[in-house]
Amino acid sequence: MTSEEKRAYHREYMRKYRAANPEKTRAQDSARKRSGRPNLAASKAWKAANPGKMAEYRKRYNHANPEKVAACARAYRERNAEKLTAARRAYYVENKQRIDDYGTRYREANREKIAARMKHWREANPEAAKARERKWRQDNPEKVRRRNRNWIDANPEKVVFQKRRRRALKAGAQGRHTEAEWIATLSKHDHSCAYCGSTGRLEADHVVPLSKGGTDSIDNIVPACKSCNCSKGGMSVEEFSAHRQRFPLMRDVESPQKGWS
């Protein structure tokens, strides 16, 4: 029998003995406490002189009794909640720079891990995630404005797409299209204006205007330069063509009602 097996056997024997003799064991424990003050001091001294052995013992104990350790830790935290909060706050104040530096290094080195963990948490706790985001926005208005401005500066095309969708929703238009469909439409028209062929900055134009019942589906949208889009306004393709007699330059864009695709 190995030393570990002997210790396990002894622990099991003592557990059974104490369970079978509760009165006797309580009396023995009381007597031991009354007469054990010198032993207690010697035990403390031994622990202080042997930190390595104590660490190894605690490691083995924690590994063998995870539920008991967790229960003890939980009970301690509940009994000493205010004390622990004050201690953490004091430690943070004393070591703020070191803690912040460590946090910055950790976040930079584990961006993907943190993002995956937060995504999993948000999916598992949607209501709590919304409440946390709402509170953060209320507590950090300047950061919210700065973050929004940075996103707008970095995603001008997405901003235009969102504004266009919002306008269509406000007009009560039927149908929807995605950003991927809009990009495919640009490619279909060689990234040029569907009316004059210009390759400058392009905007989405509703062939049948929203004001005349046109949909926001991709089959009612073509790319147009700013000049053509502003000139066309709320006119149909036919009205626009008649308005600008020079539209031999205008390419073969027809109203969806006439089979344009």
C-alpha positions in Angstrom: 0.0 0.0 0.0 1.4 3.4 -1.0 1.6 6.4 1.4 -1.2 8.1 -0.5 -3.4 4.9 -0.2 -2.6 4.8 3.6 -3.6 8.4 4.0 -6.9 7.8 2.1 -7.6 4.7 4.2 -6.9 6.6 7.4 -9.2 9.5 6.4 -12.0 7.0 5.5 -11.5 5.2 8.9 -11.6 8.5 10.8 -14.7 9.6 8.9 -16.6 6.4 9.8 -15.4 6.5 13.4 -16.6 10.1 13.9 -19.9 9.3 12.3 -20.4 6.3 14.6 -19.2 8.1 17.8 -20.4 11.7 17.6 -20.6 12.4 21.3 -17.1 10.9 22.0 -15.6 12.8 19.1 -17.1 16.1 20.3 -15.7 15.5 23.7 -12.3 14.6 22.3 -12.3 17.8 20.1 -13.2 20.0 23.1 -10.4 18.5 25.2 -7.9 18.9 22.4 -8.9 22.5 21.9 -8.5 23.3 25.6 -5.1 21.7 25.9 -3.8 22.4 22.4 -2.8 26.1 22.6 1.0 25.3 22.6 0.4 22.8 19.7 -1.5 25.5 17.8 1.5 27.9 18.1 3.8 25.2 17.0 1.6 24.4 14.1 1.6 28.0 13.0 5.3 28.2 13.3 5.7 25.0 11.2 3.4 26.4 8.5 5.4 29.6 8.3 8.7 27.7 8.1 7.4 25.3 5.3 5.5 27.4 2.7 6.4 25.0 -0.1 4.9 21.9 1.7 1.8 23.9 2.7 1.3 25.0 -0.9 1.6 21.4 -2.1 -0.8 20.2 0.6 -3.4 22.9 -0.3 -3.1 22.0 -4.0 -3.7 18.3 -3.3 -6.6 19.1 -1.0 -8.3 21.5 -3.4 -7.9 19.0 -6.3 -9.5 16.2 -4.1 -12.3 18.4 -2.7 -13.5 20.9 -5.3 -17.1 21.1 -4.2 -16.1 21.6 -0.5 -13.6 24.3 -1.4 -16.1 26.1 -3.6 -18.7 26.0 -0.8 -16.3 27.3 1.8 -15.1 30.1 -0.5 -18.7 31.1 -1.3 -19.7 31.1 2.4 -16.6 33.3 3.2 -17.5 35.8 0.5 -21.1 36.0 1.7 -19.9 36.6 5.3 -17.3 39.2 4.4 -18.8 40.9 1.3 -18.2 44.5 2.6 -14.7 43.7 3.8 -13.7 42.1 0.5 -15.2 45.0 -1.5 -13.2 47.5 0.6 -10.1 45.5 0.2 -10.4 45.2 -3.6 -11.1 48.9 -3.8 -8.1 49.8 -1.7 -5.8 47.4 -3.7 -7.0 49.0 -7.0 -6.3 52.5 -5.7 -2.8 51.5 -4.6 -2.0 49.6 -7.8 -4.1 51.4 -10.5 -1.4 52.0 -13.0 0.0 48.4 -12.8 -3.5 46.9 -13.1 -4.5 49.2 -16.0 -1.2 48.3 -17.9 -1.8 44.6 -17.4 -5.4 44.9 -18.6 -4.2 46.8 -21.7 -1.6 44.2 -22.5 -4.0 41.3 -22.0 -6.7 42.8 -24.2 -4.2 43.5 -27.0 -2.9 39.9 -26.8 -6.3 38.2 -26.6 -8.7 40.3 -28.8 -10.2 37.2 -30.5 -10.6 35.3 -27.3 -12.3 38.2 -25.6 -14.6 38.9 -28.6 -15.7 35.2 -28.7 -16.3 35.1 -25.0 -18.4 38.3 -25.1 -20.4 37.1 -28.1 -21.2 33.9 -26.3 -22.3 35.8 -23.2 -24.5 38.2 -25.2 -26.2 35.3 -27.0 -26.8 33.5 -23.6 -28.0 36.7 -21.8 -29.6 39.0 -24.4 -31.6 41.1 -21.9 -28.7 41.5 -19.5 -26.5 42.5 -22.5 -29.0 45.2 -23.6 -29.3 46.5 -20.1 -25.5 46.7 -19.7 -25.1 48.5 -23.1 -27.9 50.9 -22.2 -26.3 51.8 -18.9 -22.8 52.1 -20.5 -24.2 54.6 -23.0 -25.9 56.6 -20.3 -22.7 56.7 -18.2 -20.3 57.5 -21.1 -22.0 59.9 -23.5 -18.6 61.3 -24.7 -17.2 57.9 -25.5 -20.4 57.0 -27.3 -20.2 60.1 -29.5 -16.5 59.4 -30.2 -17.1 55.8 -31.0 -20.0 56.6 -33.4 -18.0 59.3 -35.1 -15.1 56.9 -35.6 -17.4 54.3 -37.1 -19.0 56.8 -39.4 -15.6 58.0 -40.6 -14.5 54.4 -41.2 -17.7 53.2 -42.9 -19.1 56.0 -45.2 -20.8 53.5 -47.6 -22.6 51.7 -44.8 -23.7 55.1 -43.4 -25.2 56.0 -46.8 -26.9 52.6 -47.1 -28.5 52.9 -43.6 -29.7 56.4 -44.4 -31.2 55.2 -47.7 -33.0 52.3 -45.8 -34.3 54.7 -43.2 -35.7 56.9 -45.9 -37.4 54.0 -47.5 -38.9 52.8 -44.2 -40.2 56.4 -43.5 -41.8 56.5 -46.9 -43.6 53.1 -46.2 -42.0 51.5 -49.3 -42.4 47.8 -49.8 -39.5 45.4 -50.3 -35.9 45.5 -48.9 -32.5 45.0 -50.3 -29.2 44.1 -48.7 -25.8 45.8 -48.9 -24.5 42.7 -50.8 -27.2 43.1 -53.4 -26.3 46.8 -53.9 -22.7 45.9 -54.4 -23.7 43.3 -57.0 -25.8 45.9 -58.8 -22.8 48.2 -58.9 -20.7 45.4 -60.5 -23.5 44.7 -63.0 -23.4 48.3 -64.1 -19.6 48.4 -64.2 -19.5 50.9 -61.3 -20.9 53.6 -63.6 -24.1 55.7 -63.7 -27.0 53.8 -65.3 -28.2 57.1 -66.9 -25.1 58.9 -68.2 -22.2 56.4 -67.8 -20.3 58.6 -65.3 -17.9 56.7 -63.1 -17.8 59.3 -60.3 -19.4 58.9 -56.9 -22.5 56.8 -57.3 -25.8 56.8 -55.4 -28.7 54.4 -55.4 -31.6 55.7 -57.4 -35.1 54.2 -57.3 -36.2 53.8 -60.9 -39.8 54.1 -59.8 -39.6 56.8 -57.1 -40.7 56.0 -53.6 -43.1 58.9 -53.8 -44.9 57.2 -56.6 -45.2 53.8 -55.0 -41.8 52.3 -56.0 -40.4 49.5 -53.9 -37.0 49.4 -52.1 -36.3 46.0 -53.7 -33.0 45.7 -55.6 -34.9 45.3 -58.9 -36.1 48.9 -58.6 -32.6 50.3 -57.9 -29.8 51.4 -60.2 -26.6 53.3 -59.6 -26.7 57.0 -60.5 -24.2 59.8 -60.3 -25.2 62.7 -58.0 -26.1 65.0 -60.9 -28.5 62.5 -62.5 -30.0 61.4 -59.2 -30.7 65.0 -58.1 -32.0 66.0 -61.6 -34.3 63.0 -61.8 -35.7 63.5 -58.3 -39.3 62.2 -58.2 -39.6 61.7 -61.9 -40.0 58.3 -63.6 -37.5 57.2 -66.2 -39.8 58.3 -69.0 -40.4 61.7 -67.5 -36.6 62.1 -66.9 -35.9 61.2 -70.5 -38.4 63.7 -71.8 -37.1 66.4 -69.4 -33.6 66.0 -70.8 -33.7 65.7 -74.5 -30.0 65.0 -74.7 -30.6 61.5 -73.4 -29.2 59.6 -76.4 -26.5 59.6 -73.7 -28.9 57.9 -71.4 -28.5 54.2 -71.3 -31.3 51.6 -71.7 -32.9 51.9 -68.3 -36.6 51.3 -68.3 -39.3 51.3 -65.7 -39.8 48.0 -63.9 -43.4 48.1 -65.1 -42.1 47.9 -68.7 -39.9 44.9 -68.1 -36.7 46.6 -66.9 -34.4 44.2 -65.1 
